[in-house]
Amino acid sequence: MVDAFVAPLAPFVDPGSLAFYKSAEYGYKLYAYTLAEHRELLLAKNWYEMLNYETQWLTRREIAEATYNAVENLAKSKHKVGLIDDEYYTAVIQSINLARQMKKAGVFNSKETLKEEELYPKKKTALSYLTPRLAWEIIKYKFTA
């Protein structure tokens, strides 16, 4: 089974990266440079206000709206093929709608529009892709390499 989720580069363009040190060359406008400034961003009311950047093409608010659109469309696709049930689909859509209205989404306990387990899968599912054929290929490769 293949699964996916959508998220912007969040919350920061990584300090120490080329995009951080040469932000204009990569199309970023940064809002924080020091540790104290980054810490202050983490206290923002809305998740997109935590972003330490916007781009020459999208403001932080537009990044949020693009993210909401992508999450909404992905949830519709997952619901259509049965990867998520009606209850979870409804909760995601309600959360997005509430977030768009700048209200706190009571459905989830964080600033996320998805449940934590979808963003951070449990370790026991990490090898769910391991089929008998794939296991055989790994064993065969190990002894022939």
C-alpha positions as CSV (number, residue, x, y, z in Angstrom):
1,M,0.0,0.0,0.0
2,V,1.2,3.5,-0.8
3,D,0.2,6.4,1.4
4,A,1.0,10.1,1.3
5,F,0.5,13.3,3.2
6,V,1.0,16.9,2.4
7,A,3.0,19.5,4.3
8,P,4.9,22.7,3.6
9,L,8.5,23.2,4.5
10,A,7.8,23.8,8.1
11,P,8.3,25.5,10.4
12,F,11.7,26.8,9.2
13,V,14.0,27.0,6.3
14,D,16.8,25.2,8.0
15,P,19.4,27.5,9.6
16,G,22.7,26.4,8.2
17,S,21.3,25.5,4.8
18,L,22.2,27.4,1.6
19,A,18.6,28.5,1.3
20,F,19.0,30.1,4.8
21,Y,22.3,31.9,4.1
22,K,21.5,32.8,0.5
23,S,17.8,33.2,0.9
24,A,17.2,35.8,-1.8
25,E,19.0,33.7,-4.3
26,Y,16.6,30.8,-3.6
27,G,13.5,33.0,-3.6
28,Y,13.0,33.2,0.2
29,K,12.3,36.1,2.5
30,L,13.3,35.2,6.0
31,Y,11.6,36.5,9.2
32,A,14.0,35.0,11.7
33,Y,17.8,34.6,11.9
34,T,18.7,34.2,15.6
35,L,17.7,31.4,18.0
36,A,15.6,33.9,20.0
37,E,13.7,35.1,16.8
38,H,13.0,31.4,15.9
39,R,11.8,30.7,19.4
40,E,9.4,33.7,19.3
41,L,8.0,32.4,16.0
42,L,7.1,29.1,17.7
43,L,4.7,31.0,20.0
44,A,2.6,32.2,17.1
45,K,-1.2,31.6,17.3
46,N,-1.4,30.1,13.8
47,W,0.9,27.5,12.3
48,Y,1.7,29.5,9.2
49,E,2.8,32.4,11.4
50,M,5.5,30.1,12.7
51,L,7.1,29.8,9.3
52,N,10.4,31.7,9.3
53,Y,10.0,32.4,5.6
54,E,7.8,33.3,2.7
55,T,8.8,33.1,-0.9
56,Q,8.9,35.6,-3.8
57,W,5.8,33.8,-5.1
58,L,3.8,33.1,-1.9
59,T,3.2,34.8,1.4
60,R,2.9,32.7,4.6
61,R,-0.9,33.0,4.3
62,E,-0.8,31.8,0.7
63,I,1.5,28.9,1.7
64,A,-1.2,28.0,4.3
65,E,-4.0,28.2,1.7
66,A,-2.1,26.1,-0.8
67,T,-1.4,23.5,2.0
68,Y,-5.1,23.4,2.9
69,N,-6.1,23.0,-0.7
70,A,-3.6,20.1,-1.2
71,V,-4.6,18.4,2.1
72,E,-8.3,18.7,1.2
73,N,-7.8,17.2,-2.3
74,L,-5.6,14.4,-1.0
75,A,-8.2,13.6,1.7
76,K,-10.9,13.5,-1.0
77,S,-8.7,11.1,-3.0
78,K,-8.0,8.9,0.0
79,H,-11.7,8.8,1.0
80,K,-12.7,7.9,-2.6
81,V,-10.4,4.9,-2.6
82,G,-11.2,3.8,0.9
83,L,-7.9,4.7,2.7
84,I,-9.7,6.9,5.2
85,D,-13.3,6.4,6.5
86,D,-16.2,8.8,6.5
87,E,-15.6,10.0,10.1
88,Y,-11.9,10.8,9.5
89,Y,-12.6,12.4,6.2
90,T,-15.3,14.7,7.8
91,A,-12.9,15.6,10.6
92,V,-10.1,16.6,8.2
93,I,-12.5,18.7,6.1
94,Q,-14.0,20.4,9.2
95,S,-10.5,21.1,10.6
96,I,-9.5,22.7,7.3
97,N,-12.6,24.8,7.2
98,L,-12.2,25.9,10.8
99,A,-8.5,26.7,10.1
100,R,-9.5,28.8,7.1
101,Q,-11.8,30.7,9.3
102,M,-8.9,31.4,11.7
103,K,-10.7,29.5,14.5
104,K,-9.1,26.8,16.7
105,A,-10.0,23.4,15.4
106,G,-11.4,21.5,18.3
107,V,-11.3,18.2,16.4
108,F,-7.5,17.8,16.8
109,N,-5.2,18.7,19.8
110,S,-2.6,20.6,17.8
111,K,-2.2,23.1,15.1
112,E,-2.4,20.3,12.5
113,T,-5.2,19.6,10.1
114,L,-4.4,15.8,10.2
115,K,-4.2,13.4,13.1
116,E,-0.8,12.9,14.6
117,E,-0.7,9.2,13.6
118,E,-1.0,10.1,10.0
119,L,1.9,12.6,10.2
120,Y,4.0,10.3,12.3
121,P,3.1,6.6,11.6
122,K,3.6,4.1,14.4
123,K,6.8,2.1,14.2
124,K,5.0,-1.2,13.9
125,T,3.7,-0.2,10.4
126,A,7.2,0.8,9.2
127,L,7.8,-2.6,7.5
128,S,4.2,-3.1,6.3
129,Y,5.6,-3.0,2.7
130,L,7.9,-6.0,3.4
131,T,6.5,-8.8,1.2
132,P,7.8,-12.4,1.1
133,R,9.2,-11.7,-2.4
134,L,11.0,-8.5,-1.2
135,A,12.4,-10.3,1.9
136,W,13.8,-13.0,-0.5
137,E,15.4,-10.4,-2.7
138,I,17.0,-8.8,0.3
139,I,18.4,-12.1,1.5
140,K,19.6,-13.1,-1.9
141,Y,21.3,-9.7,-2.4
142,K,23.0,-9.9,1.0
143,F,24.6,-13.3,0.2
144,T,25.6,-12.4,-3.3
145,A,26.9,-8.9,-2.7
